[in-house]
Amino acid sequence: YNRLGLACGDMKDYESALEWHQKDLKMRQDDGDKKQQLTAHVNAGDTYRLLGKLDLATIPLQHSLTDGTADRGSTWTDGWDQHGQMDVYFRMGEMHREQLHSPRTAIQYYEQYLALARQLGDRHEEGLAYNRLGRAHDDMGEYEAALEWHQKHLKMRQDDGDKKEQITAHVNVGDTYRRLGKLDLATSHFNTALQMAQQTGDQHGQMDVYFRMGEMHREQLHSPRTAIQYYEQYLALARQLGDRHEEGLAYNRLGQAHYEMGEYEAALEWHQKDLKIRQE
């Protein structure tokens, strides 16, 4: 049940995922397996979050957090509760940042998540906490603070030798420099990320860089014609990967860039493509 729920979640079939996670939860409740009940509560809560049912998401997430901190003397909590708490803090942070658009509250959860990651010596989770704290500060327009977190994330991934996460960190550092108006530094990080993404065959990483470079040339450098070149590369990869969301975003940005050049007929064509994909 657990794995079927996770697989359906990976396919974004959240209604089916929820059914499987609820079956898992009921079975674990019948068995009295506290450890697996906590896992099932977290999975059900996160699936409700992804479905936009935030009141329903909060109940199982809070329930799992309460259970995970309850019976300190029992054998299963000694080994599980801190990892379980860490997972819940992360999911609650995601919900407050992504769905509730409350990055300040999200930061409180991410900070608790970070504290446990450090306590457990889990460098992967610690790096992810840096990433999310950077994003939350970005969302609040606190770019200096965001930059510090993204730089911590980058340094950790460089120390670990994790190329994929280094690409993500370079993009985030570059984009924060872009928002700070430090365009030379932004370009340097974007170029490093693009080179690494090309070397490792990371098409999603390449797509992300092309988008950010397009944004910088259109918004900060006021060069929509150059931006179009990046957006076209972004669009080509989105189509190749079959990513309809990113494809629609490319249409949107190409429409904006042509509009800024006064090419209204071309802009209209791109915006109509964006509209069609969103209607579908």
C-alpha positions as CSV (number, residue, x, y, z in Angstrom):
1,Y,0.0,0.0,0.0
2,N,2.8,2.4,0.9
3,R,4.8,1.9,-2.3
4,L,1.7,2.1,-4.5
5,G,0.8,5.4,-2.8
6,L,4.3,6.7,-3.4
7,A,4.3,5.5,-7.0
8,C,0.9,7.2,-7.7
9,G,2.2,10.3,-6.0
10,D,5.2,10.3,-8.3
11,M,2.8,10.3,-11.2
12,K,0.9,13.2,-9.7
13,D,-2.2,10.9,-9.4
14,Y,-2.9,12.2,-5.9
15,E,-6.4,10.9,-5.5
16,S,-5.2,7.3,-6.1
17,A,-2.1,7.9,-3.9
18,L,-4.4,9.0,-1.0
19,E,-6.5,5.9,-1.3
20,W,-3.4,3.7,-1.0
21,H,-2.0,5.7,1.9
22,Q,-5.3,5.5,3.8
23,K,-5.3,1.7,3.3
24,D,-1.8,1.6,4.7
25,L,-2.8,3.8,7.7
26,K,-5.9,1.6,8.5
27,M,-3.8,-1.6,8.3
28,R,-1.1,-0.1,10.6
29,Q,-3.8,1.1,13.1
30,D,-5.3,-2.4,13.1
31,D,-1.9,-3.9,13.7
32,G,-0.9,-1.4,16.4
33,D,2.3,-0.6,14.5
34,K,3.1,2.9,15.8
35,K,6.2,3.4,13.7
36,Q,4.4,2.6,10.4
37,Q,1.3,4.6,11.6
38,L,3.5,7.7,11.8
39,T,4.8,7.1,8.3
40,A,1.3,6.6,6.9
41,H,0.0,9.7,8.7
42,V,2.8,11.8,7.1
43,N,2.1,10.3,3.7
44,A,-1.6,10.9,3.9
45,G,-1.1,14.4,5.2
46,D,1.4,15.3,2.4
47,T,-1.0,13.9,-0.2
48,Y,-3.8,16.1,1.1
49,R,-1.4,19.0,0.9
50,L,-0.7,18.3,-2.7
51,L,-4.4,18.0,-3.4
52,G,-4.9,21.5,-1.8
53,K,-6.9,20.1,1.1
54,L,-4.9,22.0,3.7
55,D,-7.2,21.5,6.7
56,L,-7.2,17.8,6.1
57,A,-3.4,17.8,5.6
58,T,-2.7,19.6,8.9
59,I,-4.6,17.0,11.0
60,P,-2.5,13.9,10.1
61,L,0.7,15.8,10.1
62,Q,0.1,17.3,13.5
63,H,-1.1,13.8,14.7
64,S,2.1,12.2,13.5
65,L,4.2,14.9,15.2
66,T,2.3,14.4,18.5
67,D,2.7,10.7,18.4
68,G,6.3,10.9,17.4
69,T,7.2,13.0,20.5
70,A,5.0,11.1,22.9
71,D,6.3,7.8,24.3
72,R,10.0,8.7,24.7
73,G,10.6,5.5,26.7
74,S,9.4,3.1,24.0
75,T,11.9,1.4,21.7
76,W,10.5,2.6,18.5
77,T,10.5,6.3,19.3
78,D,14.1,6.3,20.4
79,G,15.1,5.3,16.8
80,W,12.4,6.9,14.8
81,D,10.8,10.0,16.4
82,Q,13.6,12.5,15.4
83,H,13.5,11.3,11.8
84,G,9.7,11.4,11.9
85,Q,9.6,14.8,13.4
86,M,12.1,16.1,10.9
87,D,9.9,14.8,8.1
88,V,6.8,16.5,9.5
89,Y,8.6,19.8,10.0
90,F,9.7,19.7,6.4
91,R,6.2,18.9,5.1
92,M,4.7,21.6,7.2
93,G,7.2,24.1,5.9
94,E,6.4,23.1,2.4
95,M,2.7,23.6,3.0
96,H,3.1,27.0,4.5
97,R,5.5,28.2,1.8
98,E,3.9,26.7,-1.3
99,Q,0.2,26.5,-0.6
100,L,-0.4,29.0,2.2
101,H,2.1,31.5,0.9
102,S,3.4,32.2,4.4
103,P,7.2,31.9,4.1
104,R,7.7,33.4,7.5
105,T,5.8,30.6,9.2
106,A,7.6,28.1,6.8
107,I,10.9,29.3,8.1
108,Q,10.0,28.4,11.7
109,Y,9.4,24.8,10.5
110,Y,12.5,24.7,8.3
111,E,14.6,25.9,11.2
112,Q,13.3,23.0,13.4
113,Y,14.0,20.7,10.5
114,L,17.5,22.0,10.2
115,A,18.2,21.7,13.9
116,L,17.2,18.0,13.9
117,A,19.2,17.3,10.7
118,R,22.3,18.7,12.4
119,Q,21.6,16.8,15.6
120,L,21.3,13.6,13.6
121,G,24.4,14.3,11.4
122,D,22.3,14.0,8.3
123,R,24.1,16.1,5.7
124,H,21.6,15.5,2.9
125,E,18.7,16.8,5.0
126,E,20.9,19.6,6.3
127,G,21.6,20.8,2.8
128,L,17.9,20.5,1.9
129,A,17.1,22.7,4.9
130,Y,19.6,25.4,3.6
131,N,17.9,25.2,0.2
132,R,14.4,25.7,1.6
133,L,15.5,28.5,4.0
134,G,17.0,30.3,1.0
135,R,13.8,29.9,-1.0
136,A,11.7,31.1,1.9
137,H,13.8,34.2,2.3
138,D,13.7,34.8,-1.5
139,D,9.9,34.6,-1.3
140,M,10.0,37.4,1.3
141,G,12.3,39.5,-0.7
142,E,15.1,39.1,1.9
143,Y,17.8,38.4,-0.7
144,E,20.9,38.9,1.4
145,A,19.6,36.3,3.9
146,A,18.6,34.1,1.0
147,L,22.0,34.3,-0.5
148,E,23.7,33.2,2.7
149,W,21.5,30.1,2.9
150,H,22.0,29.2,-0.8
151,Q,25.8,29.7,-0.4
152,K,25.8,27.3,2.6
153,H,23.9,24.8,0.4
154,L,26.4,25.2,-2.4
155,K,29.4,24.7,-0.2
156,M,27.9,21.6,1.4
157,R,27.2,20.0,-2.0
158,Q,30.7,20.9,-3.2
159,D,32.2,19.2,-0.1
160,D,30.0,16.2,-0.8
161,G,30.8,16.1,-4.5
162,D,27.0,16.0,-5.4
163,K,27.0,17.3,-8.9
164,K,23.2,17.4,-9.4
165,E,22.7,19.4,-6.2
166,Q,25.6,21.7,-7.0
167,I,23.7,22.6,-10.2
168,T,20.6,23.5,-8.2
169,A,22.7,25.5,-5.7
170,H,24.5,27.4,-8.4
171,V,21.2,28.3,-10.1
172,N,19.8,29.5,-6.8
173,V,22.9,31.5,-5.9
174,G,22.9,33.0,-9.4
175,D,19.2,33.9,-9.3
176,T,19.6,35.6,-5.9
177,Y,22.5,37.6,-7.3
178,R,20.2,38.5,-10.2
179,R,17.6,39.8,-7.8
180,L,20.2,41.8,-6.0
181,G,21.3,43.4,-9.3
182,K,24.8,41.8,-9.2
183,L,24.5,40.5,-12.8
184,D,28.2,39.6,-13.4
185,L,28.1,37.3,-10.3
186,A,24.7,35.9,-11.4
187,T,26.0,35.2,-14.9
188,S,29.1,33.4,-13.5
189,H,27.0,31.0,-11.4
190,F,24.5,30.4,-14.3
191,N,27.3,29.6,-16.7
192,T,28.9,27.2,-14.2
193,A,25.5,25.5,-13.6
194,L,24.9,25.2,-17.4
195,Q,28.3,23.7,-18.0
196,M,27.8,21.1,-15.3
197,A,24.3,20.3,-16.5
198,Q,25.6,19.8,-20.0
199,Q,28.5,17.6,-18.8
200,T,26.2,15.4,-16.7
201,G,23.3,15.3,-19.2
202,D,21.0,17.0,-16.7
203,Q,18.3,18.4,-19.0
204,H,16.1,19.7,-16.2
205,G,19.2,21.6,-14.9
206,Q,19.9,23.1,-18.4
207,M,16.2,24.0,-18.7
208,D,16.3,25.9,-15.4
209,V,19.4,27.8,-16.4
210,Y,18.0,28.9,-19.8
211,F,14.9,30.2,-18.0
212,R,16.8,32.2,-15.4
213,M,19.1,33.6,-18.1
214,G,16.1,34.6,-20.1
215,E,14.6,36.3,-17.1
216,M,17.8,38.2,-16.4
217,H,18.1,39.5,-20.0
218,R,14.5,40.5,-20.1
219,E,14.0,42.0,-16.6
220,Q,17.3,43.4,-15.6
221,L,19.3,43.9,-18.9
222,H,16.2,45.0,-20.8
223,S,17.3,42.9,-23.8
224,P,14.2,40.9,-24.8
225,R,15.7,39.8,-28.1
226,T,18.5,38.0,-26.2
227,A,16.0,36.7,-23.7
228,I,14.0,35.1,-26.5
229,Q,17.1,33.0,-27.5
230,Y,17.2,31.6,-24.0
231,Y,13.4,31.1,-23.8
232,E,13.5,29.2,-27.1
233,Q,16.2,26.8,-25.7
234,Y,14.1,26.4,-22.6
235,L,11.0,25.6,-24.7
236,A,12.8,23.1,-26.8
237,L,13.9,21.1,-23.7
238,A,10.4,21.4,-22.2
239,R,8.9,19.8,-25.3
240,Q,11.6,17.2,-25.4
241,L,10.9,16.2,-21.8
242,G,7.2,16.4,-22.3
243,D,6.8,18.9,-19.4
244,R,3.6,20.7,-20.2
245,H,3.8,23.1,-17.3
246,E,7.3,24.3,-18.3
247,E,6.2,24.4,-22.0
248,G,3.3,26.7,-21.1
249,L,5.6,28.9,-19.0
250,A,7.9,29.2,-22.0
251,Y,5.0,30.3,-24.2
252,N,4.1,32.9,-21.6
253,R,7.7,34.4,-21.4
254,L,8.1,34.4,-25.2
255,G,4.8,36.3,-25.4
256,Q,6.0,38.8,-22.9
257,A,9.4,39.3,-24.6
258,H,7.8,39.9,-28.0
259,Y,5.3,42.3,-26.4
260,E,8.2,44.3,-24.9
261,M,9.7,44.6,-28.4
262,G,6.4,45.9,-29.8
263,E,5.9,42.7,-31.8
264,Y,2.3,42.3,-30.8
265,E,1.2,39.7,-33.5
266,A,4.0,37.4,-32.4
267,A,3.2,38.0,-28.8
268,L,-0.5,37.2,-29.3
269,E,0.5,33.8,-30.9
270,W,2.6,32.8,-27.9
271,H,0.0,33.9,-25.4
272,Q,-2.7,32.0,-27.3
273,K,-0.5,28.9,-27.1
274,D,-0.1,29.4,-23.4
275,L,-3.9,29.8,-23.0
276,K,-4.6,26.6,-25.0
277,I,-2.2,24.5,-22.9
278,R,-3.7,25.8,-19.6
279,Q,-7.2,25.1,-20.8
280,E,-6.2,21.5,-21.6
